[in-house]
Amino acid sequence: MARGPDHGRMRFLLSRTDALGDLMVSLPVMARILEREPGAEIHWLVRPSTAPILTQMPGIAGVHLREAGQDLTGLFRSLKLDAVLNLGHRDKEVLPAAKAAGVKLRVGRARGIGQILSSTHRLWKGRTGTGRHEAQHALDFLQSFGWSGGEPEAPRLVLSMEERAAGEADLASWPHPRLGLALRGSGAGAAPSEAWWARARAALEQAGWHPVTLAPPEASEIPPADLRRLMARLAACDAVVSPSTGPAHIAAALGVPTVCLMGRRASHGPDRWKPLGPEVVALQYPGAEADAGGGMDRLDPAEVLRALETLR
């Protein structure tokens, strides 16, 4: 098993500088490290837009923002790191900087000659079509420590009492049962059309739910908010319906019952991207149409209602 210097505890940096959902499914890596090495010091390198997710989470020694042109080598050297795990393989500057900083253990996917040459441990196998969840692929980065495999621990996000109260105040005009909606995401995952959402909303209201659109901001009935406030608004809901996007992962990690609408492509299906949590139902549209070809609109809103009933 790979180990760092014998100075009492290992210092890890987990780099996840891509999208919000990617960061969410990588949180089990931190949980696994702390489970096996309770004294480990965990640092994260993330985008400024996703960093608020990590606020108040226990076990984090530092959150560092990924900025254009920053001196990563200097940052890594100052942190005296034992290991850098480049969970977001598209950021190709991370591992060369870690090597230049003298970090002993550097783990990355074999994507790009720079990462390959800068890694001490490499993940070669592909992910699409394996039937494994993206969180399990993230845990593969711990293979060299002997800590990979098994089921990933569902992430749990933290909100203060003040934040929760603010979320409740924002949604005070919507009585219970309150249903948060996220209409679409910013990534490549499938999402129904506006016409489908109009039909679904009518069916949900007729069934006694009180829907409120929380994302994207331009479609919401309430003023835009920062990410922490969005988390608080999601926590104030009795359930959430969303495509496979950041708000769905956040709701699940806050313990809110979540119905996740997912496409048919193997690279974006439930096996790989279903939000982690005990109160999550994934629904896929019927038929074999491509995600971008209107297939999501074939999903009967009655299926959403049935899924919500199983979560109540």
N, C-alpha and C positions, 0 to 999 in steps of 0.2 A: 504494500500500500504506500502511495506517495505521501510524504510528510514534509512539512516545512522545518525551519530551524528550531532547535530545541530551546525556545525562550518562553515556554509556559503556555502560550496560546497562539493559534494561527490567525493571520490576518488575510482575509479574502476580499477581493473586489469582484463583484458581479456586474458585468456590463450588459445593459439591455437598453440600447439607444434607439429603438424603433417605436412601434405603436403601443397604445395603452393595453390592448388585449394581450400583446406579446409579453409585456411586463407582468400582467396578472397571472398568466400561466407559468411564469418563471418563479413566482414567489415560493412554490414548494421546494425549490433548490435551497433557499435560505433556511426554510423549516427543517429540511433534512440535515443540513450542516449543523444546525444548533441542536438537533436531536442526537447526533453522533458525537459532536464536539461542543458541549454546552458553553465552554469558555471562549469559543471562537469570536473574533472581531470581524463583523460583516460591514463592508462598504458597498454602496451601489453607485454606478455611473449611469445616469439616465438623462433623457431629454427634459428641459424645463417644463414642457407641457404635461408630462406624466409624473413628475416628481411629487406633487401633492398627495398622490396615492399612498406614499410611504410615510407620511406624517403620522406621528404618534405610534407607529408600529414598534412593538418591543423587539429587541435583539439587533437593532441597526445602530452601528457606531457612527456612520456618516453617509450623507447623500450628496453626491457631487454631480453638478450639472454639466452635460456635454455641450460645449460651445464650439463654434467654428474657429479654427486656428489656435485652439488652446494648447498649452504645453503639457500633453499627457505624460510624457516621460518625467517631467519635473513633479507632476502630481503623484504619480505612482512611486517615485523615489521618496517623496516626502512622507508618504503613508507607510513606508517600510513593509510593503506587502510580501506575503509568502506565496500567494496564488492569485492569478487573474483568470476568470472564466468569461470568455467573450460569447455570451449567450445570444447576442444579436450579431450574427456573422457578417451582416452587410457593412458594419463599421470596421473597415479594414485597417484603420490606424491603431486600434487598441493593442493588438498583440505585438506588432513591431515596437510600439512604445514601451510595453511591458518588458520586452527583451532588452531594450536599450537601458531600462531602469534597473536591470539585474534581478527581476522577479524570477524566482527559482522555478515555479510551476505555472505553465501557461497553457490553457486548454481552449481549443477552438475547433470549429468545423473545417474540413478540408475544402475550403472555398477560397480560391485565390492563392497565388504563389507566395505572396507576402505572409499570409496567415499560416500557410503550411510550413514555411521556413522558420517562422517565429514561434511556433508552438512546440512545447515539449510533449504534449499529448493531443491527439487529433481524433475527431469523430468522422469516419468515412462513410458510414451507411446513410442512405436516403431516408426520408420520412413519409413521403406521399405513398398511400396505398398499403401501409404497413398495418393499419388497424390500431395503431397506438396513439394515445393522446399526446398533444404537444407538450403537456407538462411532463410526461414520461420521457419524451425526447430531451427535454431540458435536464432532467435528472441524469441522463447519460453523461453529462459533463462531470459527474462525480464518480465515474467508473474507476479512474486512477486512484481514488481514495478508498475504493471498496464500498461506497455508499449509494450506488445506483440501484435501480430495479424496484419492484414493488409498486404499490399504489401511491400516487402523490397525495399529500395532505392538502385538503381544500383550504385555500387562503381565507383569512379572516381579517377584514379591514376594521379600522378603529375610528370612531367618531366620538367627540366629546359631548357631554350633556348639552352644552351651549349650542353646538352645531346641530344636534338633533332637534332642539327646540326651534332653531331658525328654520329648519326644513319643514317642521310642522306648521310654523307660522306662514311660510310661503304657500302651503297647500290648504290653508284653513278654509278656503271657499269650496273645496271638494270634499263632500262627506264620505264616510266609509260605507261600503268597501271601496277603497281608492285604488285605481289601477294606473300605474305609470306606463307610458308608452315611449319607446324610442323607435322612430320611424325608419331610420337608416343609419349606416355608419360611414366612415370615411375610407374604409378599406375595400378589398375586393369581394367581400362576402355578399351573398344574395340578399335582396330585400324586396318586399312587395311594393306595388305601385301606390300612388296616392288614392286612386280609385278603390283599390282593395282595402286600404285603411279606412276609407269612408264607409264602406260596407261593414267592415269588422266593427268599427266604432258604434254604428247603429245597433248591431246585434249585441254588443257588450252592454250598451246602455239599456236595451230592452230587457236584458237578463239581470239588471240591478246594479251593475258596476258603474263607477263614476270615473271615466277615463280622463287623464290629464297628460298632454304631450310634454315630455321633458327634454327630448333631443330629436333632431338637432335644434340649436337655440333659435334659429330663424323660424321654426315651425311651432314653437312653444307658445302657450297662452300666457306665460308669465315672463318677466324680464330675464335676460340672460344672466348667468351666474358663473363663477369660477368652478373649478373641478370639485373642490371641497363642498361647495354649496350644492352642486349637482348630486354628490354622494348623499348629502343630508336630505335632499328632496326624494331620492330613491328610497332611502331608509324610512321615509314617512309614508310610503305606499304599502298597501296590503298585498300587492302582487305587482309584477312588472311583465310586460310583453315587449319583446325586442328581437330584431335579427341578431345574428352572431356578431356583436360589436362591443366596444368598451363598456357601455352602460349595462349590458346583460351580465358581463363578468363582474362588474362592481356590485350589482344587485345581489347576485348569488353569494358573493363574498361578504355581504352585509347581512346575510341570512334572510333576504326577502324572497318569497316564492317567485320563481321566474319561469316563464314560458319563452323558450328561445326558438325563433323561426330560422331554419337552416336549409341550405341548398343541397344539391345532389352531387356536386363535384367532390371527389375524394379528398382534394386538398382543402375543402372548406366544410366538410361534413361533421356530424356529431362525434364520430369516433376520434377525430383529431381536435375539434374546437369547441365542443360542448362546454359551457361554463361549469366549473367545478363547484360542487355543493350538494347537500342532501335534498334540497327542495328545488330541483331544476327538471323541467320536462323539455325535451327537444322535439320539435315538429318539423317534418320535411314535407314539401309539396308532393302530390301524386304525379306519377308519370316520369318520363325520361328526358324532358326538355332541358336545354341548357339553362343554367341559372339566369343568364342575362336575356333569355328569350321569352320572358313572361311566365315561366313555370311557377314561380312563387304565387302568382295570382290564382292558381288553381286550388290553393289551399282553402278549404271550406272554413269560414269563421266559426262554425259550430264546433270544429275540432279544437279551436283555441278555447272556447268555453268549456268543453269537456276536460281539457288539460288543466284549466284553472280550478275546476271542481275537484280534481284529484289532489290539488295542492292545498285546498282550504282545510 
